[in-house]
Amino acid sequence: ISVFSDKNRHMIASEDGDKYYIMDSKGNRVGDVTASSINYSEGGYRAEDDEGKYAILDKNGNKVTDFVYASLYYRDIAKPRNIWTAGREDEKVDVIDADNKKVILEGVEIEDFDQNYFSVKNDNGDIEYYTFDGKLFYTKNNK
């Protein structure tokens, strides 16, 4: 058995070194996900399936997203918000609020992340500034 502890007092465990799951400090399985790889971050877990696709799991090991992303990054600069950026096959990014289990913006090109906002480049090359609720509050024209 392989066991790795995290800050949630959970353990990432594998009985065969091939499939991983999350269990609590009493040895009880937490969540319903078994994956090829599970990594802890302050925002939850990043899980990878056999096909190399990633999903976000919450702090209790439950799926926030399906296994559809090419990459996943927890954006700790956005704390206390639980914001992730998820790379898609088309090289665009989805911005995800994992606490509320919703996609804030889909298919964007990230320019910058700050504690209170993030910015993306739109199709015209302009920079759009958004709150973490997905509200556009400013557009900087690229002219």
Steps between C-alpha positions, in 0.01 A plus 500: 500500500616855421374777729554878484351736762366848426384808693135385495595209727431273208733254337551420135531124490559220254501130565665413169697817413280541193161627620473767772216610724454726804442375853461666838726457804290200614558313174153565357476579132406864430327604177418272211798548269770250409766642269845432355633797694363730771686809621408724791484881486346749740201523267427128495647228283611460141422149372620341176333209322655225285470716186696793648191717554462701822211575735466723808395329823379700798661476844281198576607312188180555300515595132457869418567443128510196276829361367511725191793739547853484355642687803386648833648775718381620838527881516603561862536874435119514493464379863266475677321418174555147371582586138656262247599540137437197285680454169294363215606305191455814286765673719239736645425509873190469715500699827326297771364590843537162674315602818186582302564228240459733204694614198551878523625541140549243224760485225707807580865604476622609846704818523534551877373390841475726803352460848179671395469453123635329192545617144467326165581587141189498281483409130568864401818512710337724762560425868185438705501518881264278704405451862510141632122502463548535125393864475681698229597835653749649252626455145836639392496552125804376311518811279 
